Amino acid sequence: MRFRLLLGLVAWAAFWLQPTGLESAPLTSDDGELVLRLPDGHSLKGEALVGLRLISGKENTELRIDGLSTAPEAIWGSLPLYVVSVKDPKAPEAVLLCEADSMGRRAAIAMPDGIGGFSFTCTSGAEGKCILYGYRPWAHYDDLPLQDLFRACVHMHRADYGGDGTPSTRNGIPINFWDRFGVLAADMADGMEFEAAWGPDGAICVAHPRVPEHVSLEELARRYPKLASHLGPESCIDETVVADPRAILFNRSAVKKPPS
């Protein structure tokens, strides 16, 4: 789940921050770390933000930072992770924003949006996973196209072949993937075959659908005419498609028989 914070939020923390004057205190994400800049010039971050509450003036929904940890496995260095609860004004009690990820964490990343705001995105979702894999869309490392890699990674995780936000995968299906820049390198994947090559707008070609009962190659050709001549194992070969500069991410998955 993703929750976008709006400009003009009123922020306060129970017991140790008063709401008076904090309407102008910006809360920003600096490379994934939340920083609250107070009117007196001081800044709060890290554990000092546990207990902080955020109110959306538009929806009157309250978010609270309940805990803080780190993701040491994140490529390019550890990232702060936030345990966030959400309280809808019509609901009796707050609920955690995120579902558990593969490590059991119910945590969110504060993803900068490039214009001074940020959004919480869960580590259990495609966006959070792709950030942890090293595709930080806000970052600039070695002239890598991280925004494009992030978008391609999200499409790949969701099996969103057309790049239009239509997923066709299922939770728990393993995939193996790598990129042409070496952020993630190719390795062996027993029992898997090349599935697709990906760009920031979706698949460049598809050798086989990840979950054929969700979508077939024939259905992909009908939905997305641009893919029609790039479908099937003869038309989508990893050694060949790597020559296409649009293809920046590649993946393998197990081949499953289509439903009879």
C-alpha positions in Angstrom: 0.0 0.0 0.0 1.2 3.5 -0.8 0.1 6.7 1.0 1.0 10.1 -0.4 1.4 12.9 2.0 0.0 16.3 1.0 1.6 19.7 1.3 0.4 21.7 4.2 0.2 18.8 6.7 -0.1 19.5 10.3 2.5 17.4 12.2 2.9 16.8 15.9 4.1 14.1 18.3 2.3 13.2 21.5 3.8 14.4 24.8 6.9 16.2 23.5 5.8 18.4 20.5 3.1 21.0 20.6 1.1 21.6 17.5 1.4 25.4 17.8 3.5 26.8 15.0 4.3 23.5 13.4 2.0 24.0 10.4 5.1 25.5 8.7 7.5 22.8 9.8 8.3 20.7 6.7 8.7 17.0 6.9 10.9 15.7 4.1 12.6 12.6 3.0 16.4 12.9 2.6 17.5 9.9 0.6 14.8 7.9 2.4 15.3 9.3 5.9 12.5 11.5 7.3 13.6 14.8 8.7 11.3 17.3 10.5 12.8 20.8 10.3 11.5 23.0 13.1 10.9 26.7 12.9 13.8 27.4 15.3 16.2 25.8 12.9 16.6 22.5 14.7 15.9 19.2 12.9 14.5 15.9 14.2 15.0 12.5 12.6 15.5 8.9 13.5 14.1 7.7 16.8 13.1 11.2 17.6 10.2 10.9 15.1 8.7 7.8 16.7 5.3 8.9 17.9 5.0 11.6 15.3 1.5 11.9 13.9 0.5 13.3 10.5 -2.9 14.6 9.6 -4.1 14.9 6.0 -6.1 18.1 5.8 -8.0 16.7 2.8 -9.0 13.3 4.0 -8.5 13.9 7.8 -6.7 10.5 7.9 -4.1 10.2 10.6 -0.8 8.4 10.2 1.5 7.7 13.1 5.1 6.6 13.1 5.2 3.7 15.6 8.7 2.4 15.1 12.0 2.6 13.2 14.4 0.0 11.9 16.8 -0.4 9.0 17.1 -2.5 5.9 20.8 -3.5 5.9 20.3 -5.6 2.8 19.5 -2.6 0.7 21.9 -2.0 -2.2 23.7 1.3 -2.1 23.6 1.2 1.7 21.1 0.7 4.6 17.7 2.4 4.4 15.5 3.5 7.2 12.3 1.6 7.6 9.2 3.0 9.3 6.4 1.1 11.1 3.4 3.3 10.2 -0.2 2.9 11.4 -3.2 4.5 9.8 -6.4 5.8 11.5 -9.4 6.6 9.4 -11.7 9.0 11.2 -14.6 6.6 10.5 -12.7 3.5 11.8 -12.7 2.5 15.5 -8.9 2.0 15.7 -5.7 2.3 13.8 -4.3 -0.4 11.6 -0.8 -1.0 10.3 -0.2 0.5 6.9 1.9 -2.4 5.5 1.5 -6.2 5.1 4.5 -8.3 6.2 7.3 -8.7 3.7 9.4 -11.9 3.1 11.4 -11.1 6.3 8.3 -10.6 8.4 8.7 -6.8 8.5 5.6 -4.6 8.3 7.5 -1.6 7.3 7.5 1.3 4.8 10.1 3.3 3.0 9.8 7.1 2.8 10.2 7.6 -0.9 11.0 11.2 -2.0 8.9 12.4 -4.9 11.5 14.9 -6.3 9.4 18.0 -5.6 9.7 18.3 -1.8 7.2 15.7 -0.8 7.3 11.9 -0.3 5.2 8.8 -0.1 5.3 5.8 2.1 5.7 2.6 0.1 5.7 -0.8 1.8 8.6 -3.2 1.6 6.1 -6.0 0.9 5.0 -4.3 -2.4 6.7 -4.0 -5.8 7.9 -0.5 -5.3 9.5 -1.2 -1.9 11.2 -4.4 -3.2 12.6 -2.5 -6.2 14.0 0.2 -4.0 15.7 -2.4 -1.8 17.2 -4.0 -4.9 19.0 -0.8 -5.6 16.6 1.0 -8.0 16.1 4.1 -5.9 14.2 6.5 -8.3 15.3 9.6 -6.5 19.0 8.8 -6.4 21.9 9.5 -8.7 24.7 6.9 -8.7 27.3 6.6 -11.5 24.9 8.0 -14.1 22.7 5.0 -13.8 19.1 5.4 -15.1 17.6 4.5 -11.7 14.2 6.1 -12.4 13.8 3.9 -15.6 15.1 0.8 -13.8 12.7 1.4 -10.9 9.7 1.7 -13.3 10.9 -1.4 -15.3 11.3 -3.3 -12.0 7.8 -2.5 -10.8 6.3 -3.6 -14.1 8.4 -6.8 -13.9 7.4 -7.7 -10.4 3.7 -7.2 -11.2 4.0 -9.0 -14.6 2.5 -5.8 -16.0 3.5 -6.6 -19.5 1.7 -3.7 -21.2 2.9 -1.1 -18.7 -0.6 0.1 -18.1 -1.0 -0.9 -14.5 -2.6 -4.3 -15.2 -0.8 -7.0 -13.1 -1.0 -10.6 -14.1 1.1 -12.4 -11.4 0.3 -14.0 -8.1 2.0 -13.6 -4.7 4.7 -16.0 -3.9 5.9 -16.9 -7.4 9.7 -16.8 -7.5 11.5 -14.9 -10.3 15.1 -14.4 -11.1 16.2 -11.1 -12.7 19.1 -8.9 -13.6 19.8 -5.6 -15.4 22.1 -4.5 -18.2 24.1 -2.2 -15.9 25.2 -4.7 -13.3 23.3 -3.3 -10.3 22.0 -6.8 -10.1 24.0 -9.5 -12.0 22.6 -12.6 -13.7 23.0 -15.8 -11.9 21.8 -19.4 -12.3 18.1 -20.1 -11.8 17.4 -23.9 -11.8 14.0 -24.7 -13.2 13.4 -21.3 -14.8 13.5 -20.1 -18.3 13.7 -16.6 -19.8 10.4 -14.8 -19.4 10.7 -11.3 -20.6 12.8 -8.2 -21.2 11.6 -4.9 -19.7 11.8 -1.2 -20.2 10.3 1.7 -18.2 7.0 1.4 -20.1 6.6 -2.3 -19.7 7.8 -5.4 -21.5 9.9 -5.2 -24.7 9.2 -8.9 -25.4 7.6 -11.8 -23.6 8.8 -15.4 -24.1 6.1 -16.9 -21.8 3.6 -15.5 -19.4 4.4 -16.0 -15.7 0.8 -17.1 -14.8 -0.8 -18.4 -18.0 -4.2 -18.7 -16.3 -4.1 -15.0 -15.8 -3.1 -14.0 -19.3 -2.0 -15.9 -22.4 0.4 -14.8 -25.2 -2.7 -14.6 -27.5 -4.4 -12.2 -25.0 -1.2 -10.1 -24.8 -1.2 -9.8 -28.6 -4.8 -8.6 -28.5 -4.3 -6.1 -25.7 -1.0 -4.7 -26.8 -0.4 -4.7 -30.6 3.1 -3.3 -30.0 4.0 -6.6 -28.5 2.3 -8.8 -31.0 5.5 -9.6 -33.0 7.6 -10.0 -29.9 5.8 -12.8 -28.2 6.8 -16.4 -27.7 10.2 -18.2 -27.1 11.3 -17.8 -30.7 10.7 -14.0 -30.7 12.0 -13.3 -27.2 15.5 -14.7 -26.5 17.7 -13.2 -23.8 20.9 -13.3 -25.9 19.2 -11.5 -28.7 17.0 -8.9 -27.0 20.0 -7.6 -25.0 21.0 -5.8 -28.2 17.9 -3.7 -27.9 18.8 -0.6 -25.9 15.2 -0.2 -24.6 15.6 -3.5 -22.7 17.2 -2.6 -19.4 15.9 -5.4 -17.1 15.5 -9.1 -17.8 13.9 -12.0 -15.8 13.4 -15.7 -15.7 10.5 -17.7 -14.2 9.2 -21.2 -14.3 7.3 -22.2 -17.4 3.8 -23.3 -16.6 1.3 -25.1 -18.8 -1.6 -23.0 -19.9 -5.0 -24.1 -18.5 -6.8 -26.7 -20.7 
